[in-house]
Structure formats: C-alpha cells, structure tokens
C-alpha cells in the first residue's frame, strides 16, 4: 500500500536574471544593459534606469540553495513564458521590444516543506 505525504506541494512563480540577460543578448536595443551593468547575474540583481534600487531575481542554482536553507524540498523547476495577456502588452510597452518572439520568462517552482 502506497503512503501519501500529509505535506501539500505548493507552486511559486520566481523571476530570474537569466531572462533579462537573454533579452539583452537577443535584442540590439537592450545590449547596453549588459555593458552598462544593469544586469548583475552574480549579485542576482537587475536595475532599470528609472528605479532607485535594484530588483532581486534568482538563478536556478541560487534558488536551489535558498530552498535547501529554508528547509524546503524542491519538487520541480520549470520555465514559464509569459506569452499571454496582459503580460505580452505590458512587456512590449515596458521594453519597447523589437522582436515579437522576445518574451519575459520566469521559473515555476513546485516545492513542499
């Protein structure tokens, strides 16, 4: 007989610096974000010229460490493209992208305590 855990798996959507880094590499308009230091993968930070402070975004290895330190068991980690409304319109307006295939993506993490 199979035993079922009384723990409930939860999901969370987590932004990543890698999404912004990839956009900067594929979009000529945004290449300066790398050369001018707006994307800091090591520090897990992304800056915008209009922001007073950096936003914190994580890489997969950093997320893995954070989950372990918090005593959480990571069950899965997937990429999720934000290719649906209202995200497509918001992102297009936000970065004035030059390629409709350049989309913001996040990590969808499934975990349990």
C-alpha positions, 0 to 999 in steps of 0.5 A: 500500500502506497503512503501519501505525504500529509505535506501539500506541494505548493507552486511559486512563480520566481523571476530570474536574471537569466531572462533579462540577460537573454533579452539583452543578448537577443535584442540590439536595443537592450545590449547596453544593459549588459555593458552598462551593468544593469544586469548583475547575474552574480549579485542576482540583481537587475536595475532599470534606469528609472528605479532607485534600487535594484530588483532581486531575481534568482538563478536556478542554482541560487534558488536551489540553495535558498530552498535547501536553507529554508528547509524546503524540498524542491519538487520541480523547476520549470520555465514559464513564458509569459506569452499571454495577456496582459503580460505580452502588452505590458512587456512590449510597452515596458521594453519597447521590444523589437522582436515579437518572439522576445518574451519575459520568462520566469521559473515555476517552482513546485516545492513542499516543506 
